[in-house]
Amino acid sequence: MGKKLEGNGIWESSRMILPEHRDAYLRLMKEQGRRGKPTLDDQEMQQIEQAIVVSYNERKPITLKVFNPFDDEELRGLVTVINTSRREVKLSRGEEDFSWIKLEEIIEVDI
């Protein structure tokens, strides 16, 4: 009994954690890794929009870096539709594989 009360006391020999506490801890660790969205100036936004239009008109593949609060995502494909009213582009990566991407979520382009 003496060893149980040494150091950290009763907690020294108890290694149990409730599933709710584990989930809350994992959520907290994930939230701490969240990043803020970088702000792009007008010139950078104009360059992004021009590259998208070139990809659409000339049917050239394009690589878009899309903002994600935890890890940026790079998508490669052809711009097949530009929706100006919703400010979105449709990036096709194959026959039936495509994504709708908001222009404000794009942080970098490469043709």
C-alpha positions as CSV (number, residue, x, y, z in Angstrom):
1,M,0.0,0.0,0.0
2,G,2.9,2.3,0.6
3,K,4.0,2.2,-3.0
4,K,0.5,3.2,-4.2
5,L,0.7,6.4,-2.2
6,E,4.2,7.4,-3.3
7,G,4.8,9.9,-6.2
8,N,1.5,10.7,-7.8
9,G,-0.5,8.8,-5.2
10,I,-3.4,6.7,-6.4
11,W,-3.2,8.0,-9.9
12,E,0.3,6.4,-10.3
13,S,-1.2,2.9,-10.7
14,S,-4.4,3.9,-12.5
15,R,-4.1,4.3,-16.3
16,M,-7.7,4.3,-17.4
17,I,-9.3,7.0,-19.6
18,L,-12.9,7.4,-20.6
19,P,-13.7,7.4,-24.3
20,E,-15.4,10.8,-24.0
21,H,-12.2,12.3,-22.5
22,R,-10.1,10.7,-25.2
23,D,-12.3,12.1,-27.9
24,A,-12.3,15.6,-26.3
25,Y,-8.5,15.5,-26.1
26,L,-8.1,14.5,-29.7
27,R,-10.5,17.3,-30.8
28,L,-8.5,19.8,-28.8
29,M,-5.2,18.7,-30.3
30,K,-6.7,18.9,-33.8
31,E,-8.1,22.4,-33.1
32,Q,-4.7,23.6,-31.9
33,G,-3.3,22.7,-35.4
34,R,-5.8,25.0,-37.2
35,R,-4.3,27.8,-39.3
36,G,-5.7,31.0,-40.5
37,K,-6.3,31.7,-44.2
38,P,-3.6,33.8,-45.8
39,T,-4.8,37.1,-47.3
40,L,-4.0,37.6,-51.0
41,D,-3.7,41.1,-52.5
42,D,-5.5,42.1,-55.6
43,Q,-2.6,41.4,-57.9
44,E,-2.2,37.8,-56.7
45,M,-6.0,37.3,-57.1
46,Q,-5.8,38.7,-60.6
47,Q,-3.0,36.3,-61.5
48,I,-4.9,33.3,-60.1
49,E,-8.0,34.3,-62.2
50,Q,-6.0,34.8,-65.3
51,A,-4.4,31.4,-65.0
52,I,-7.8,29.8,-64.5
53,V,-9.1,31.6,-67.7
54,V,-6.0,30.4,-69.7
55,S,-6.6,26.8,-68.5
56,Y,-10.2,27.1,-69.5
57,N,-9.6,28.7,-72.9
58,E,-6.6,26.7,-74.0
59,R,-7.6,23.4,-72.3
60,K,-4.3,23.3,-70.4
61,P,-3.9,21.3,-67.1
62,I,-3.6,23.4,-64.0
63,T,-2.5,22.8,-60.5
64,L,-4.5,24.6,-57.8
65,K,-3.4,24.9,-54.2
66,V,-6.6,25.1,-52.1
67,F,-6.7,26.4,-48.6
68,N,-7.5,24.0,-45.8
69,P,-7.2,25.1,-42.1
70,F,-5.1,22.1,-41.3
71,D,-3.2,21.2,-44.5
72,D,-3.3,22.8,-48.0
73,E,-4.5,20.5,-50.8
74,E,-3.1,20.5,-54.3
75,L,-5.5,19.5,-57.1
76,R,-4.5,19.0,-60.7
77,G,-6.8,18.9,-63.7
78,L,-8.6,20.9,-66.4
79,V,-10.9,23.8,-65.7
80,T,-14.1,22.9,-67.6
81,V,-16.6,25.4,-66.1
82,I,-16.2,28.9,-64.7
83,N,-19.3,30.0,-62.7
84,T,-18.9,33.8,-62.3
85,S,-22.1,34.3,-60.3
86,R,-21.1,31.8,-57.6
87,R,-17.4,32.5,-58.0
88,E,-16.5,28.8,-58.5
89,V,-14.6,26.7,-61.0
90,K,-15.2,23.1,-61.9
91,L,-11.9,21.2,-62.0
92,S,-12.1,17.9,-63.9
93,R,-9.5,15.2,-63.1
94,G,-11.0,12.5,-65.3
95,E,-14.3,11.2,-66.9
96,E,-16.4,11.5,-63.8
97,D,-13.9,12.9,-61.2
98,F,-14.4,16.6,-60.7
99,S,-14.5,19.2,-57.9
100,W,-16.2,22.6,-57.5
101,I,-13.7,25.0,-56.0
102,K,-14.5,28.5,-54.7
103,L,-12.2,31.1,-56.0
104,E,-11.6,32.6,-52.6
105,E,-10.3,29.2,-51.4
106,I,-7.5,29.1,-54.1
107,I,-4.3,30.4,-52.7
108,E,-1.8,29.5,-55.5
109,V,-1.9,28.3,-59.1
110,D,0.6,26.6,-61.4
111,I,0.1,26.0,-65.1
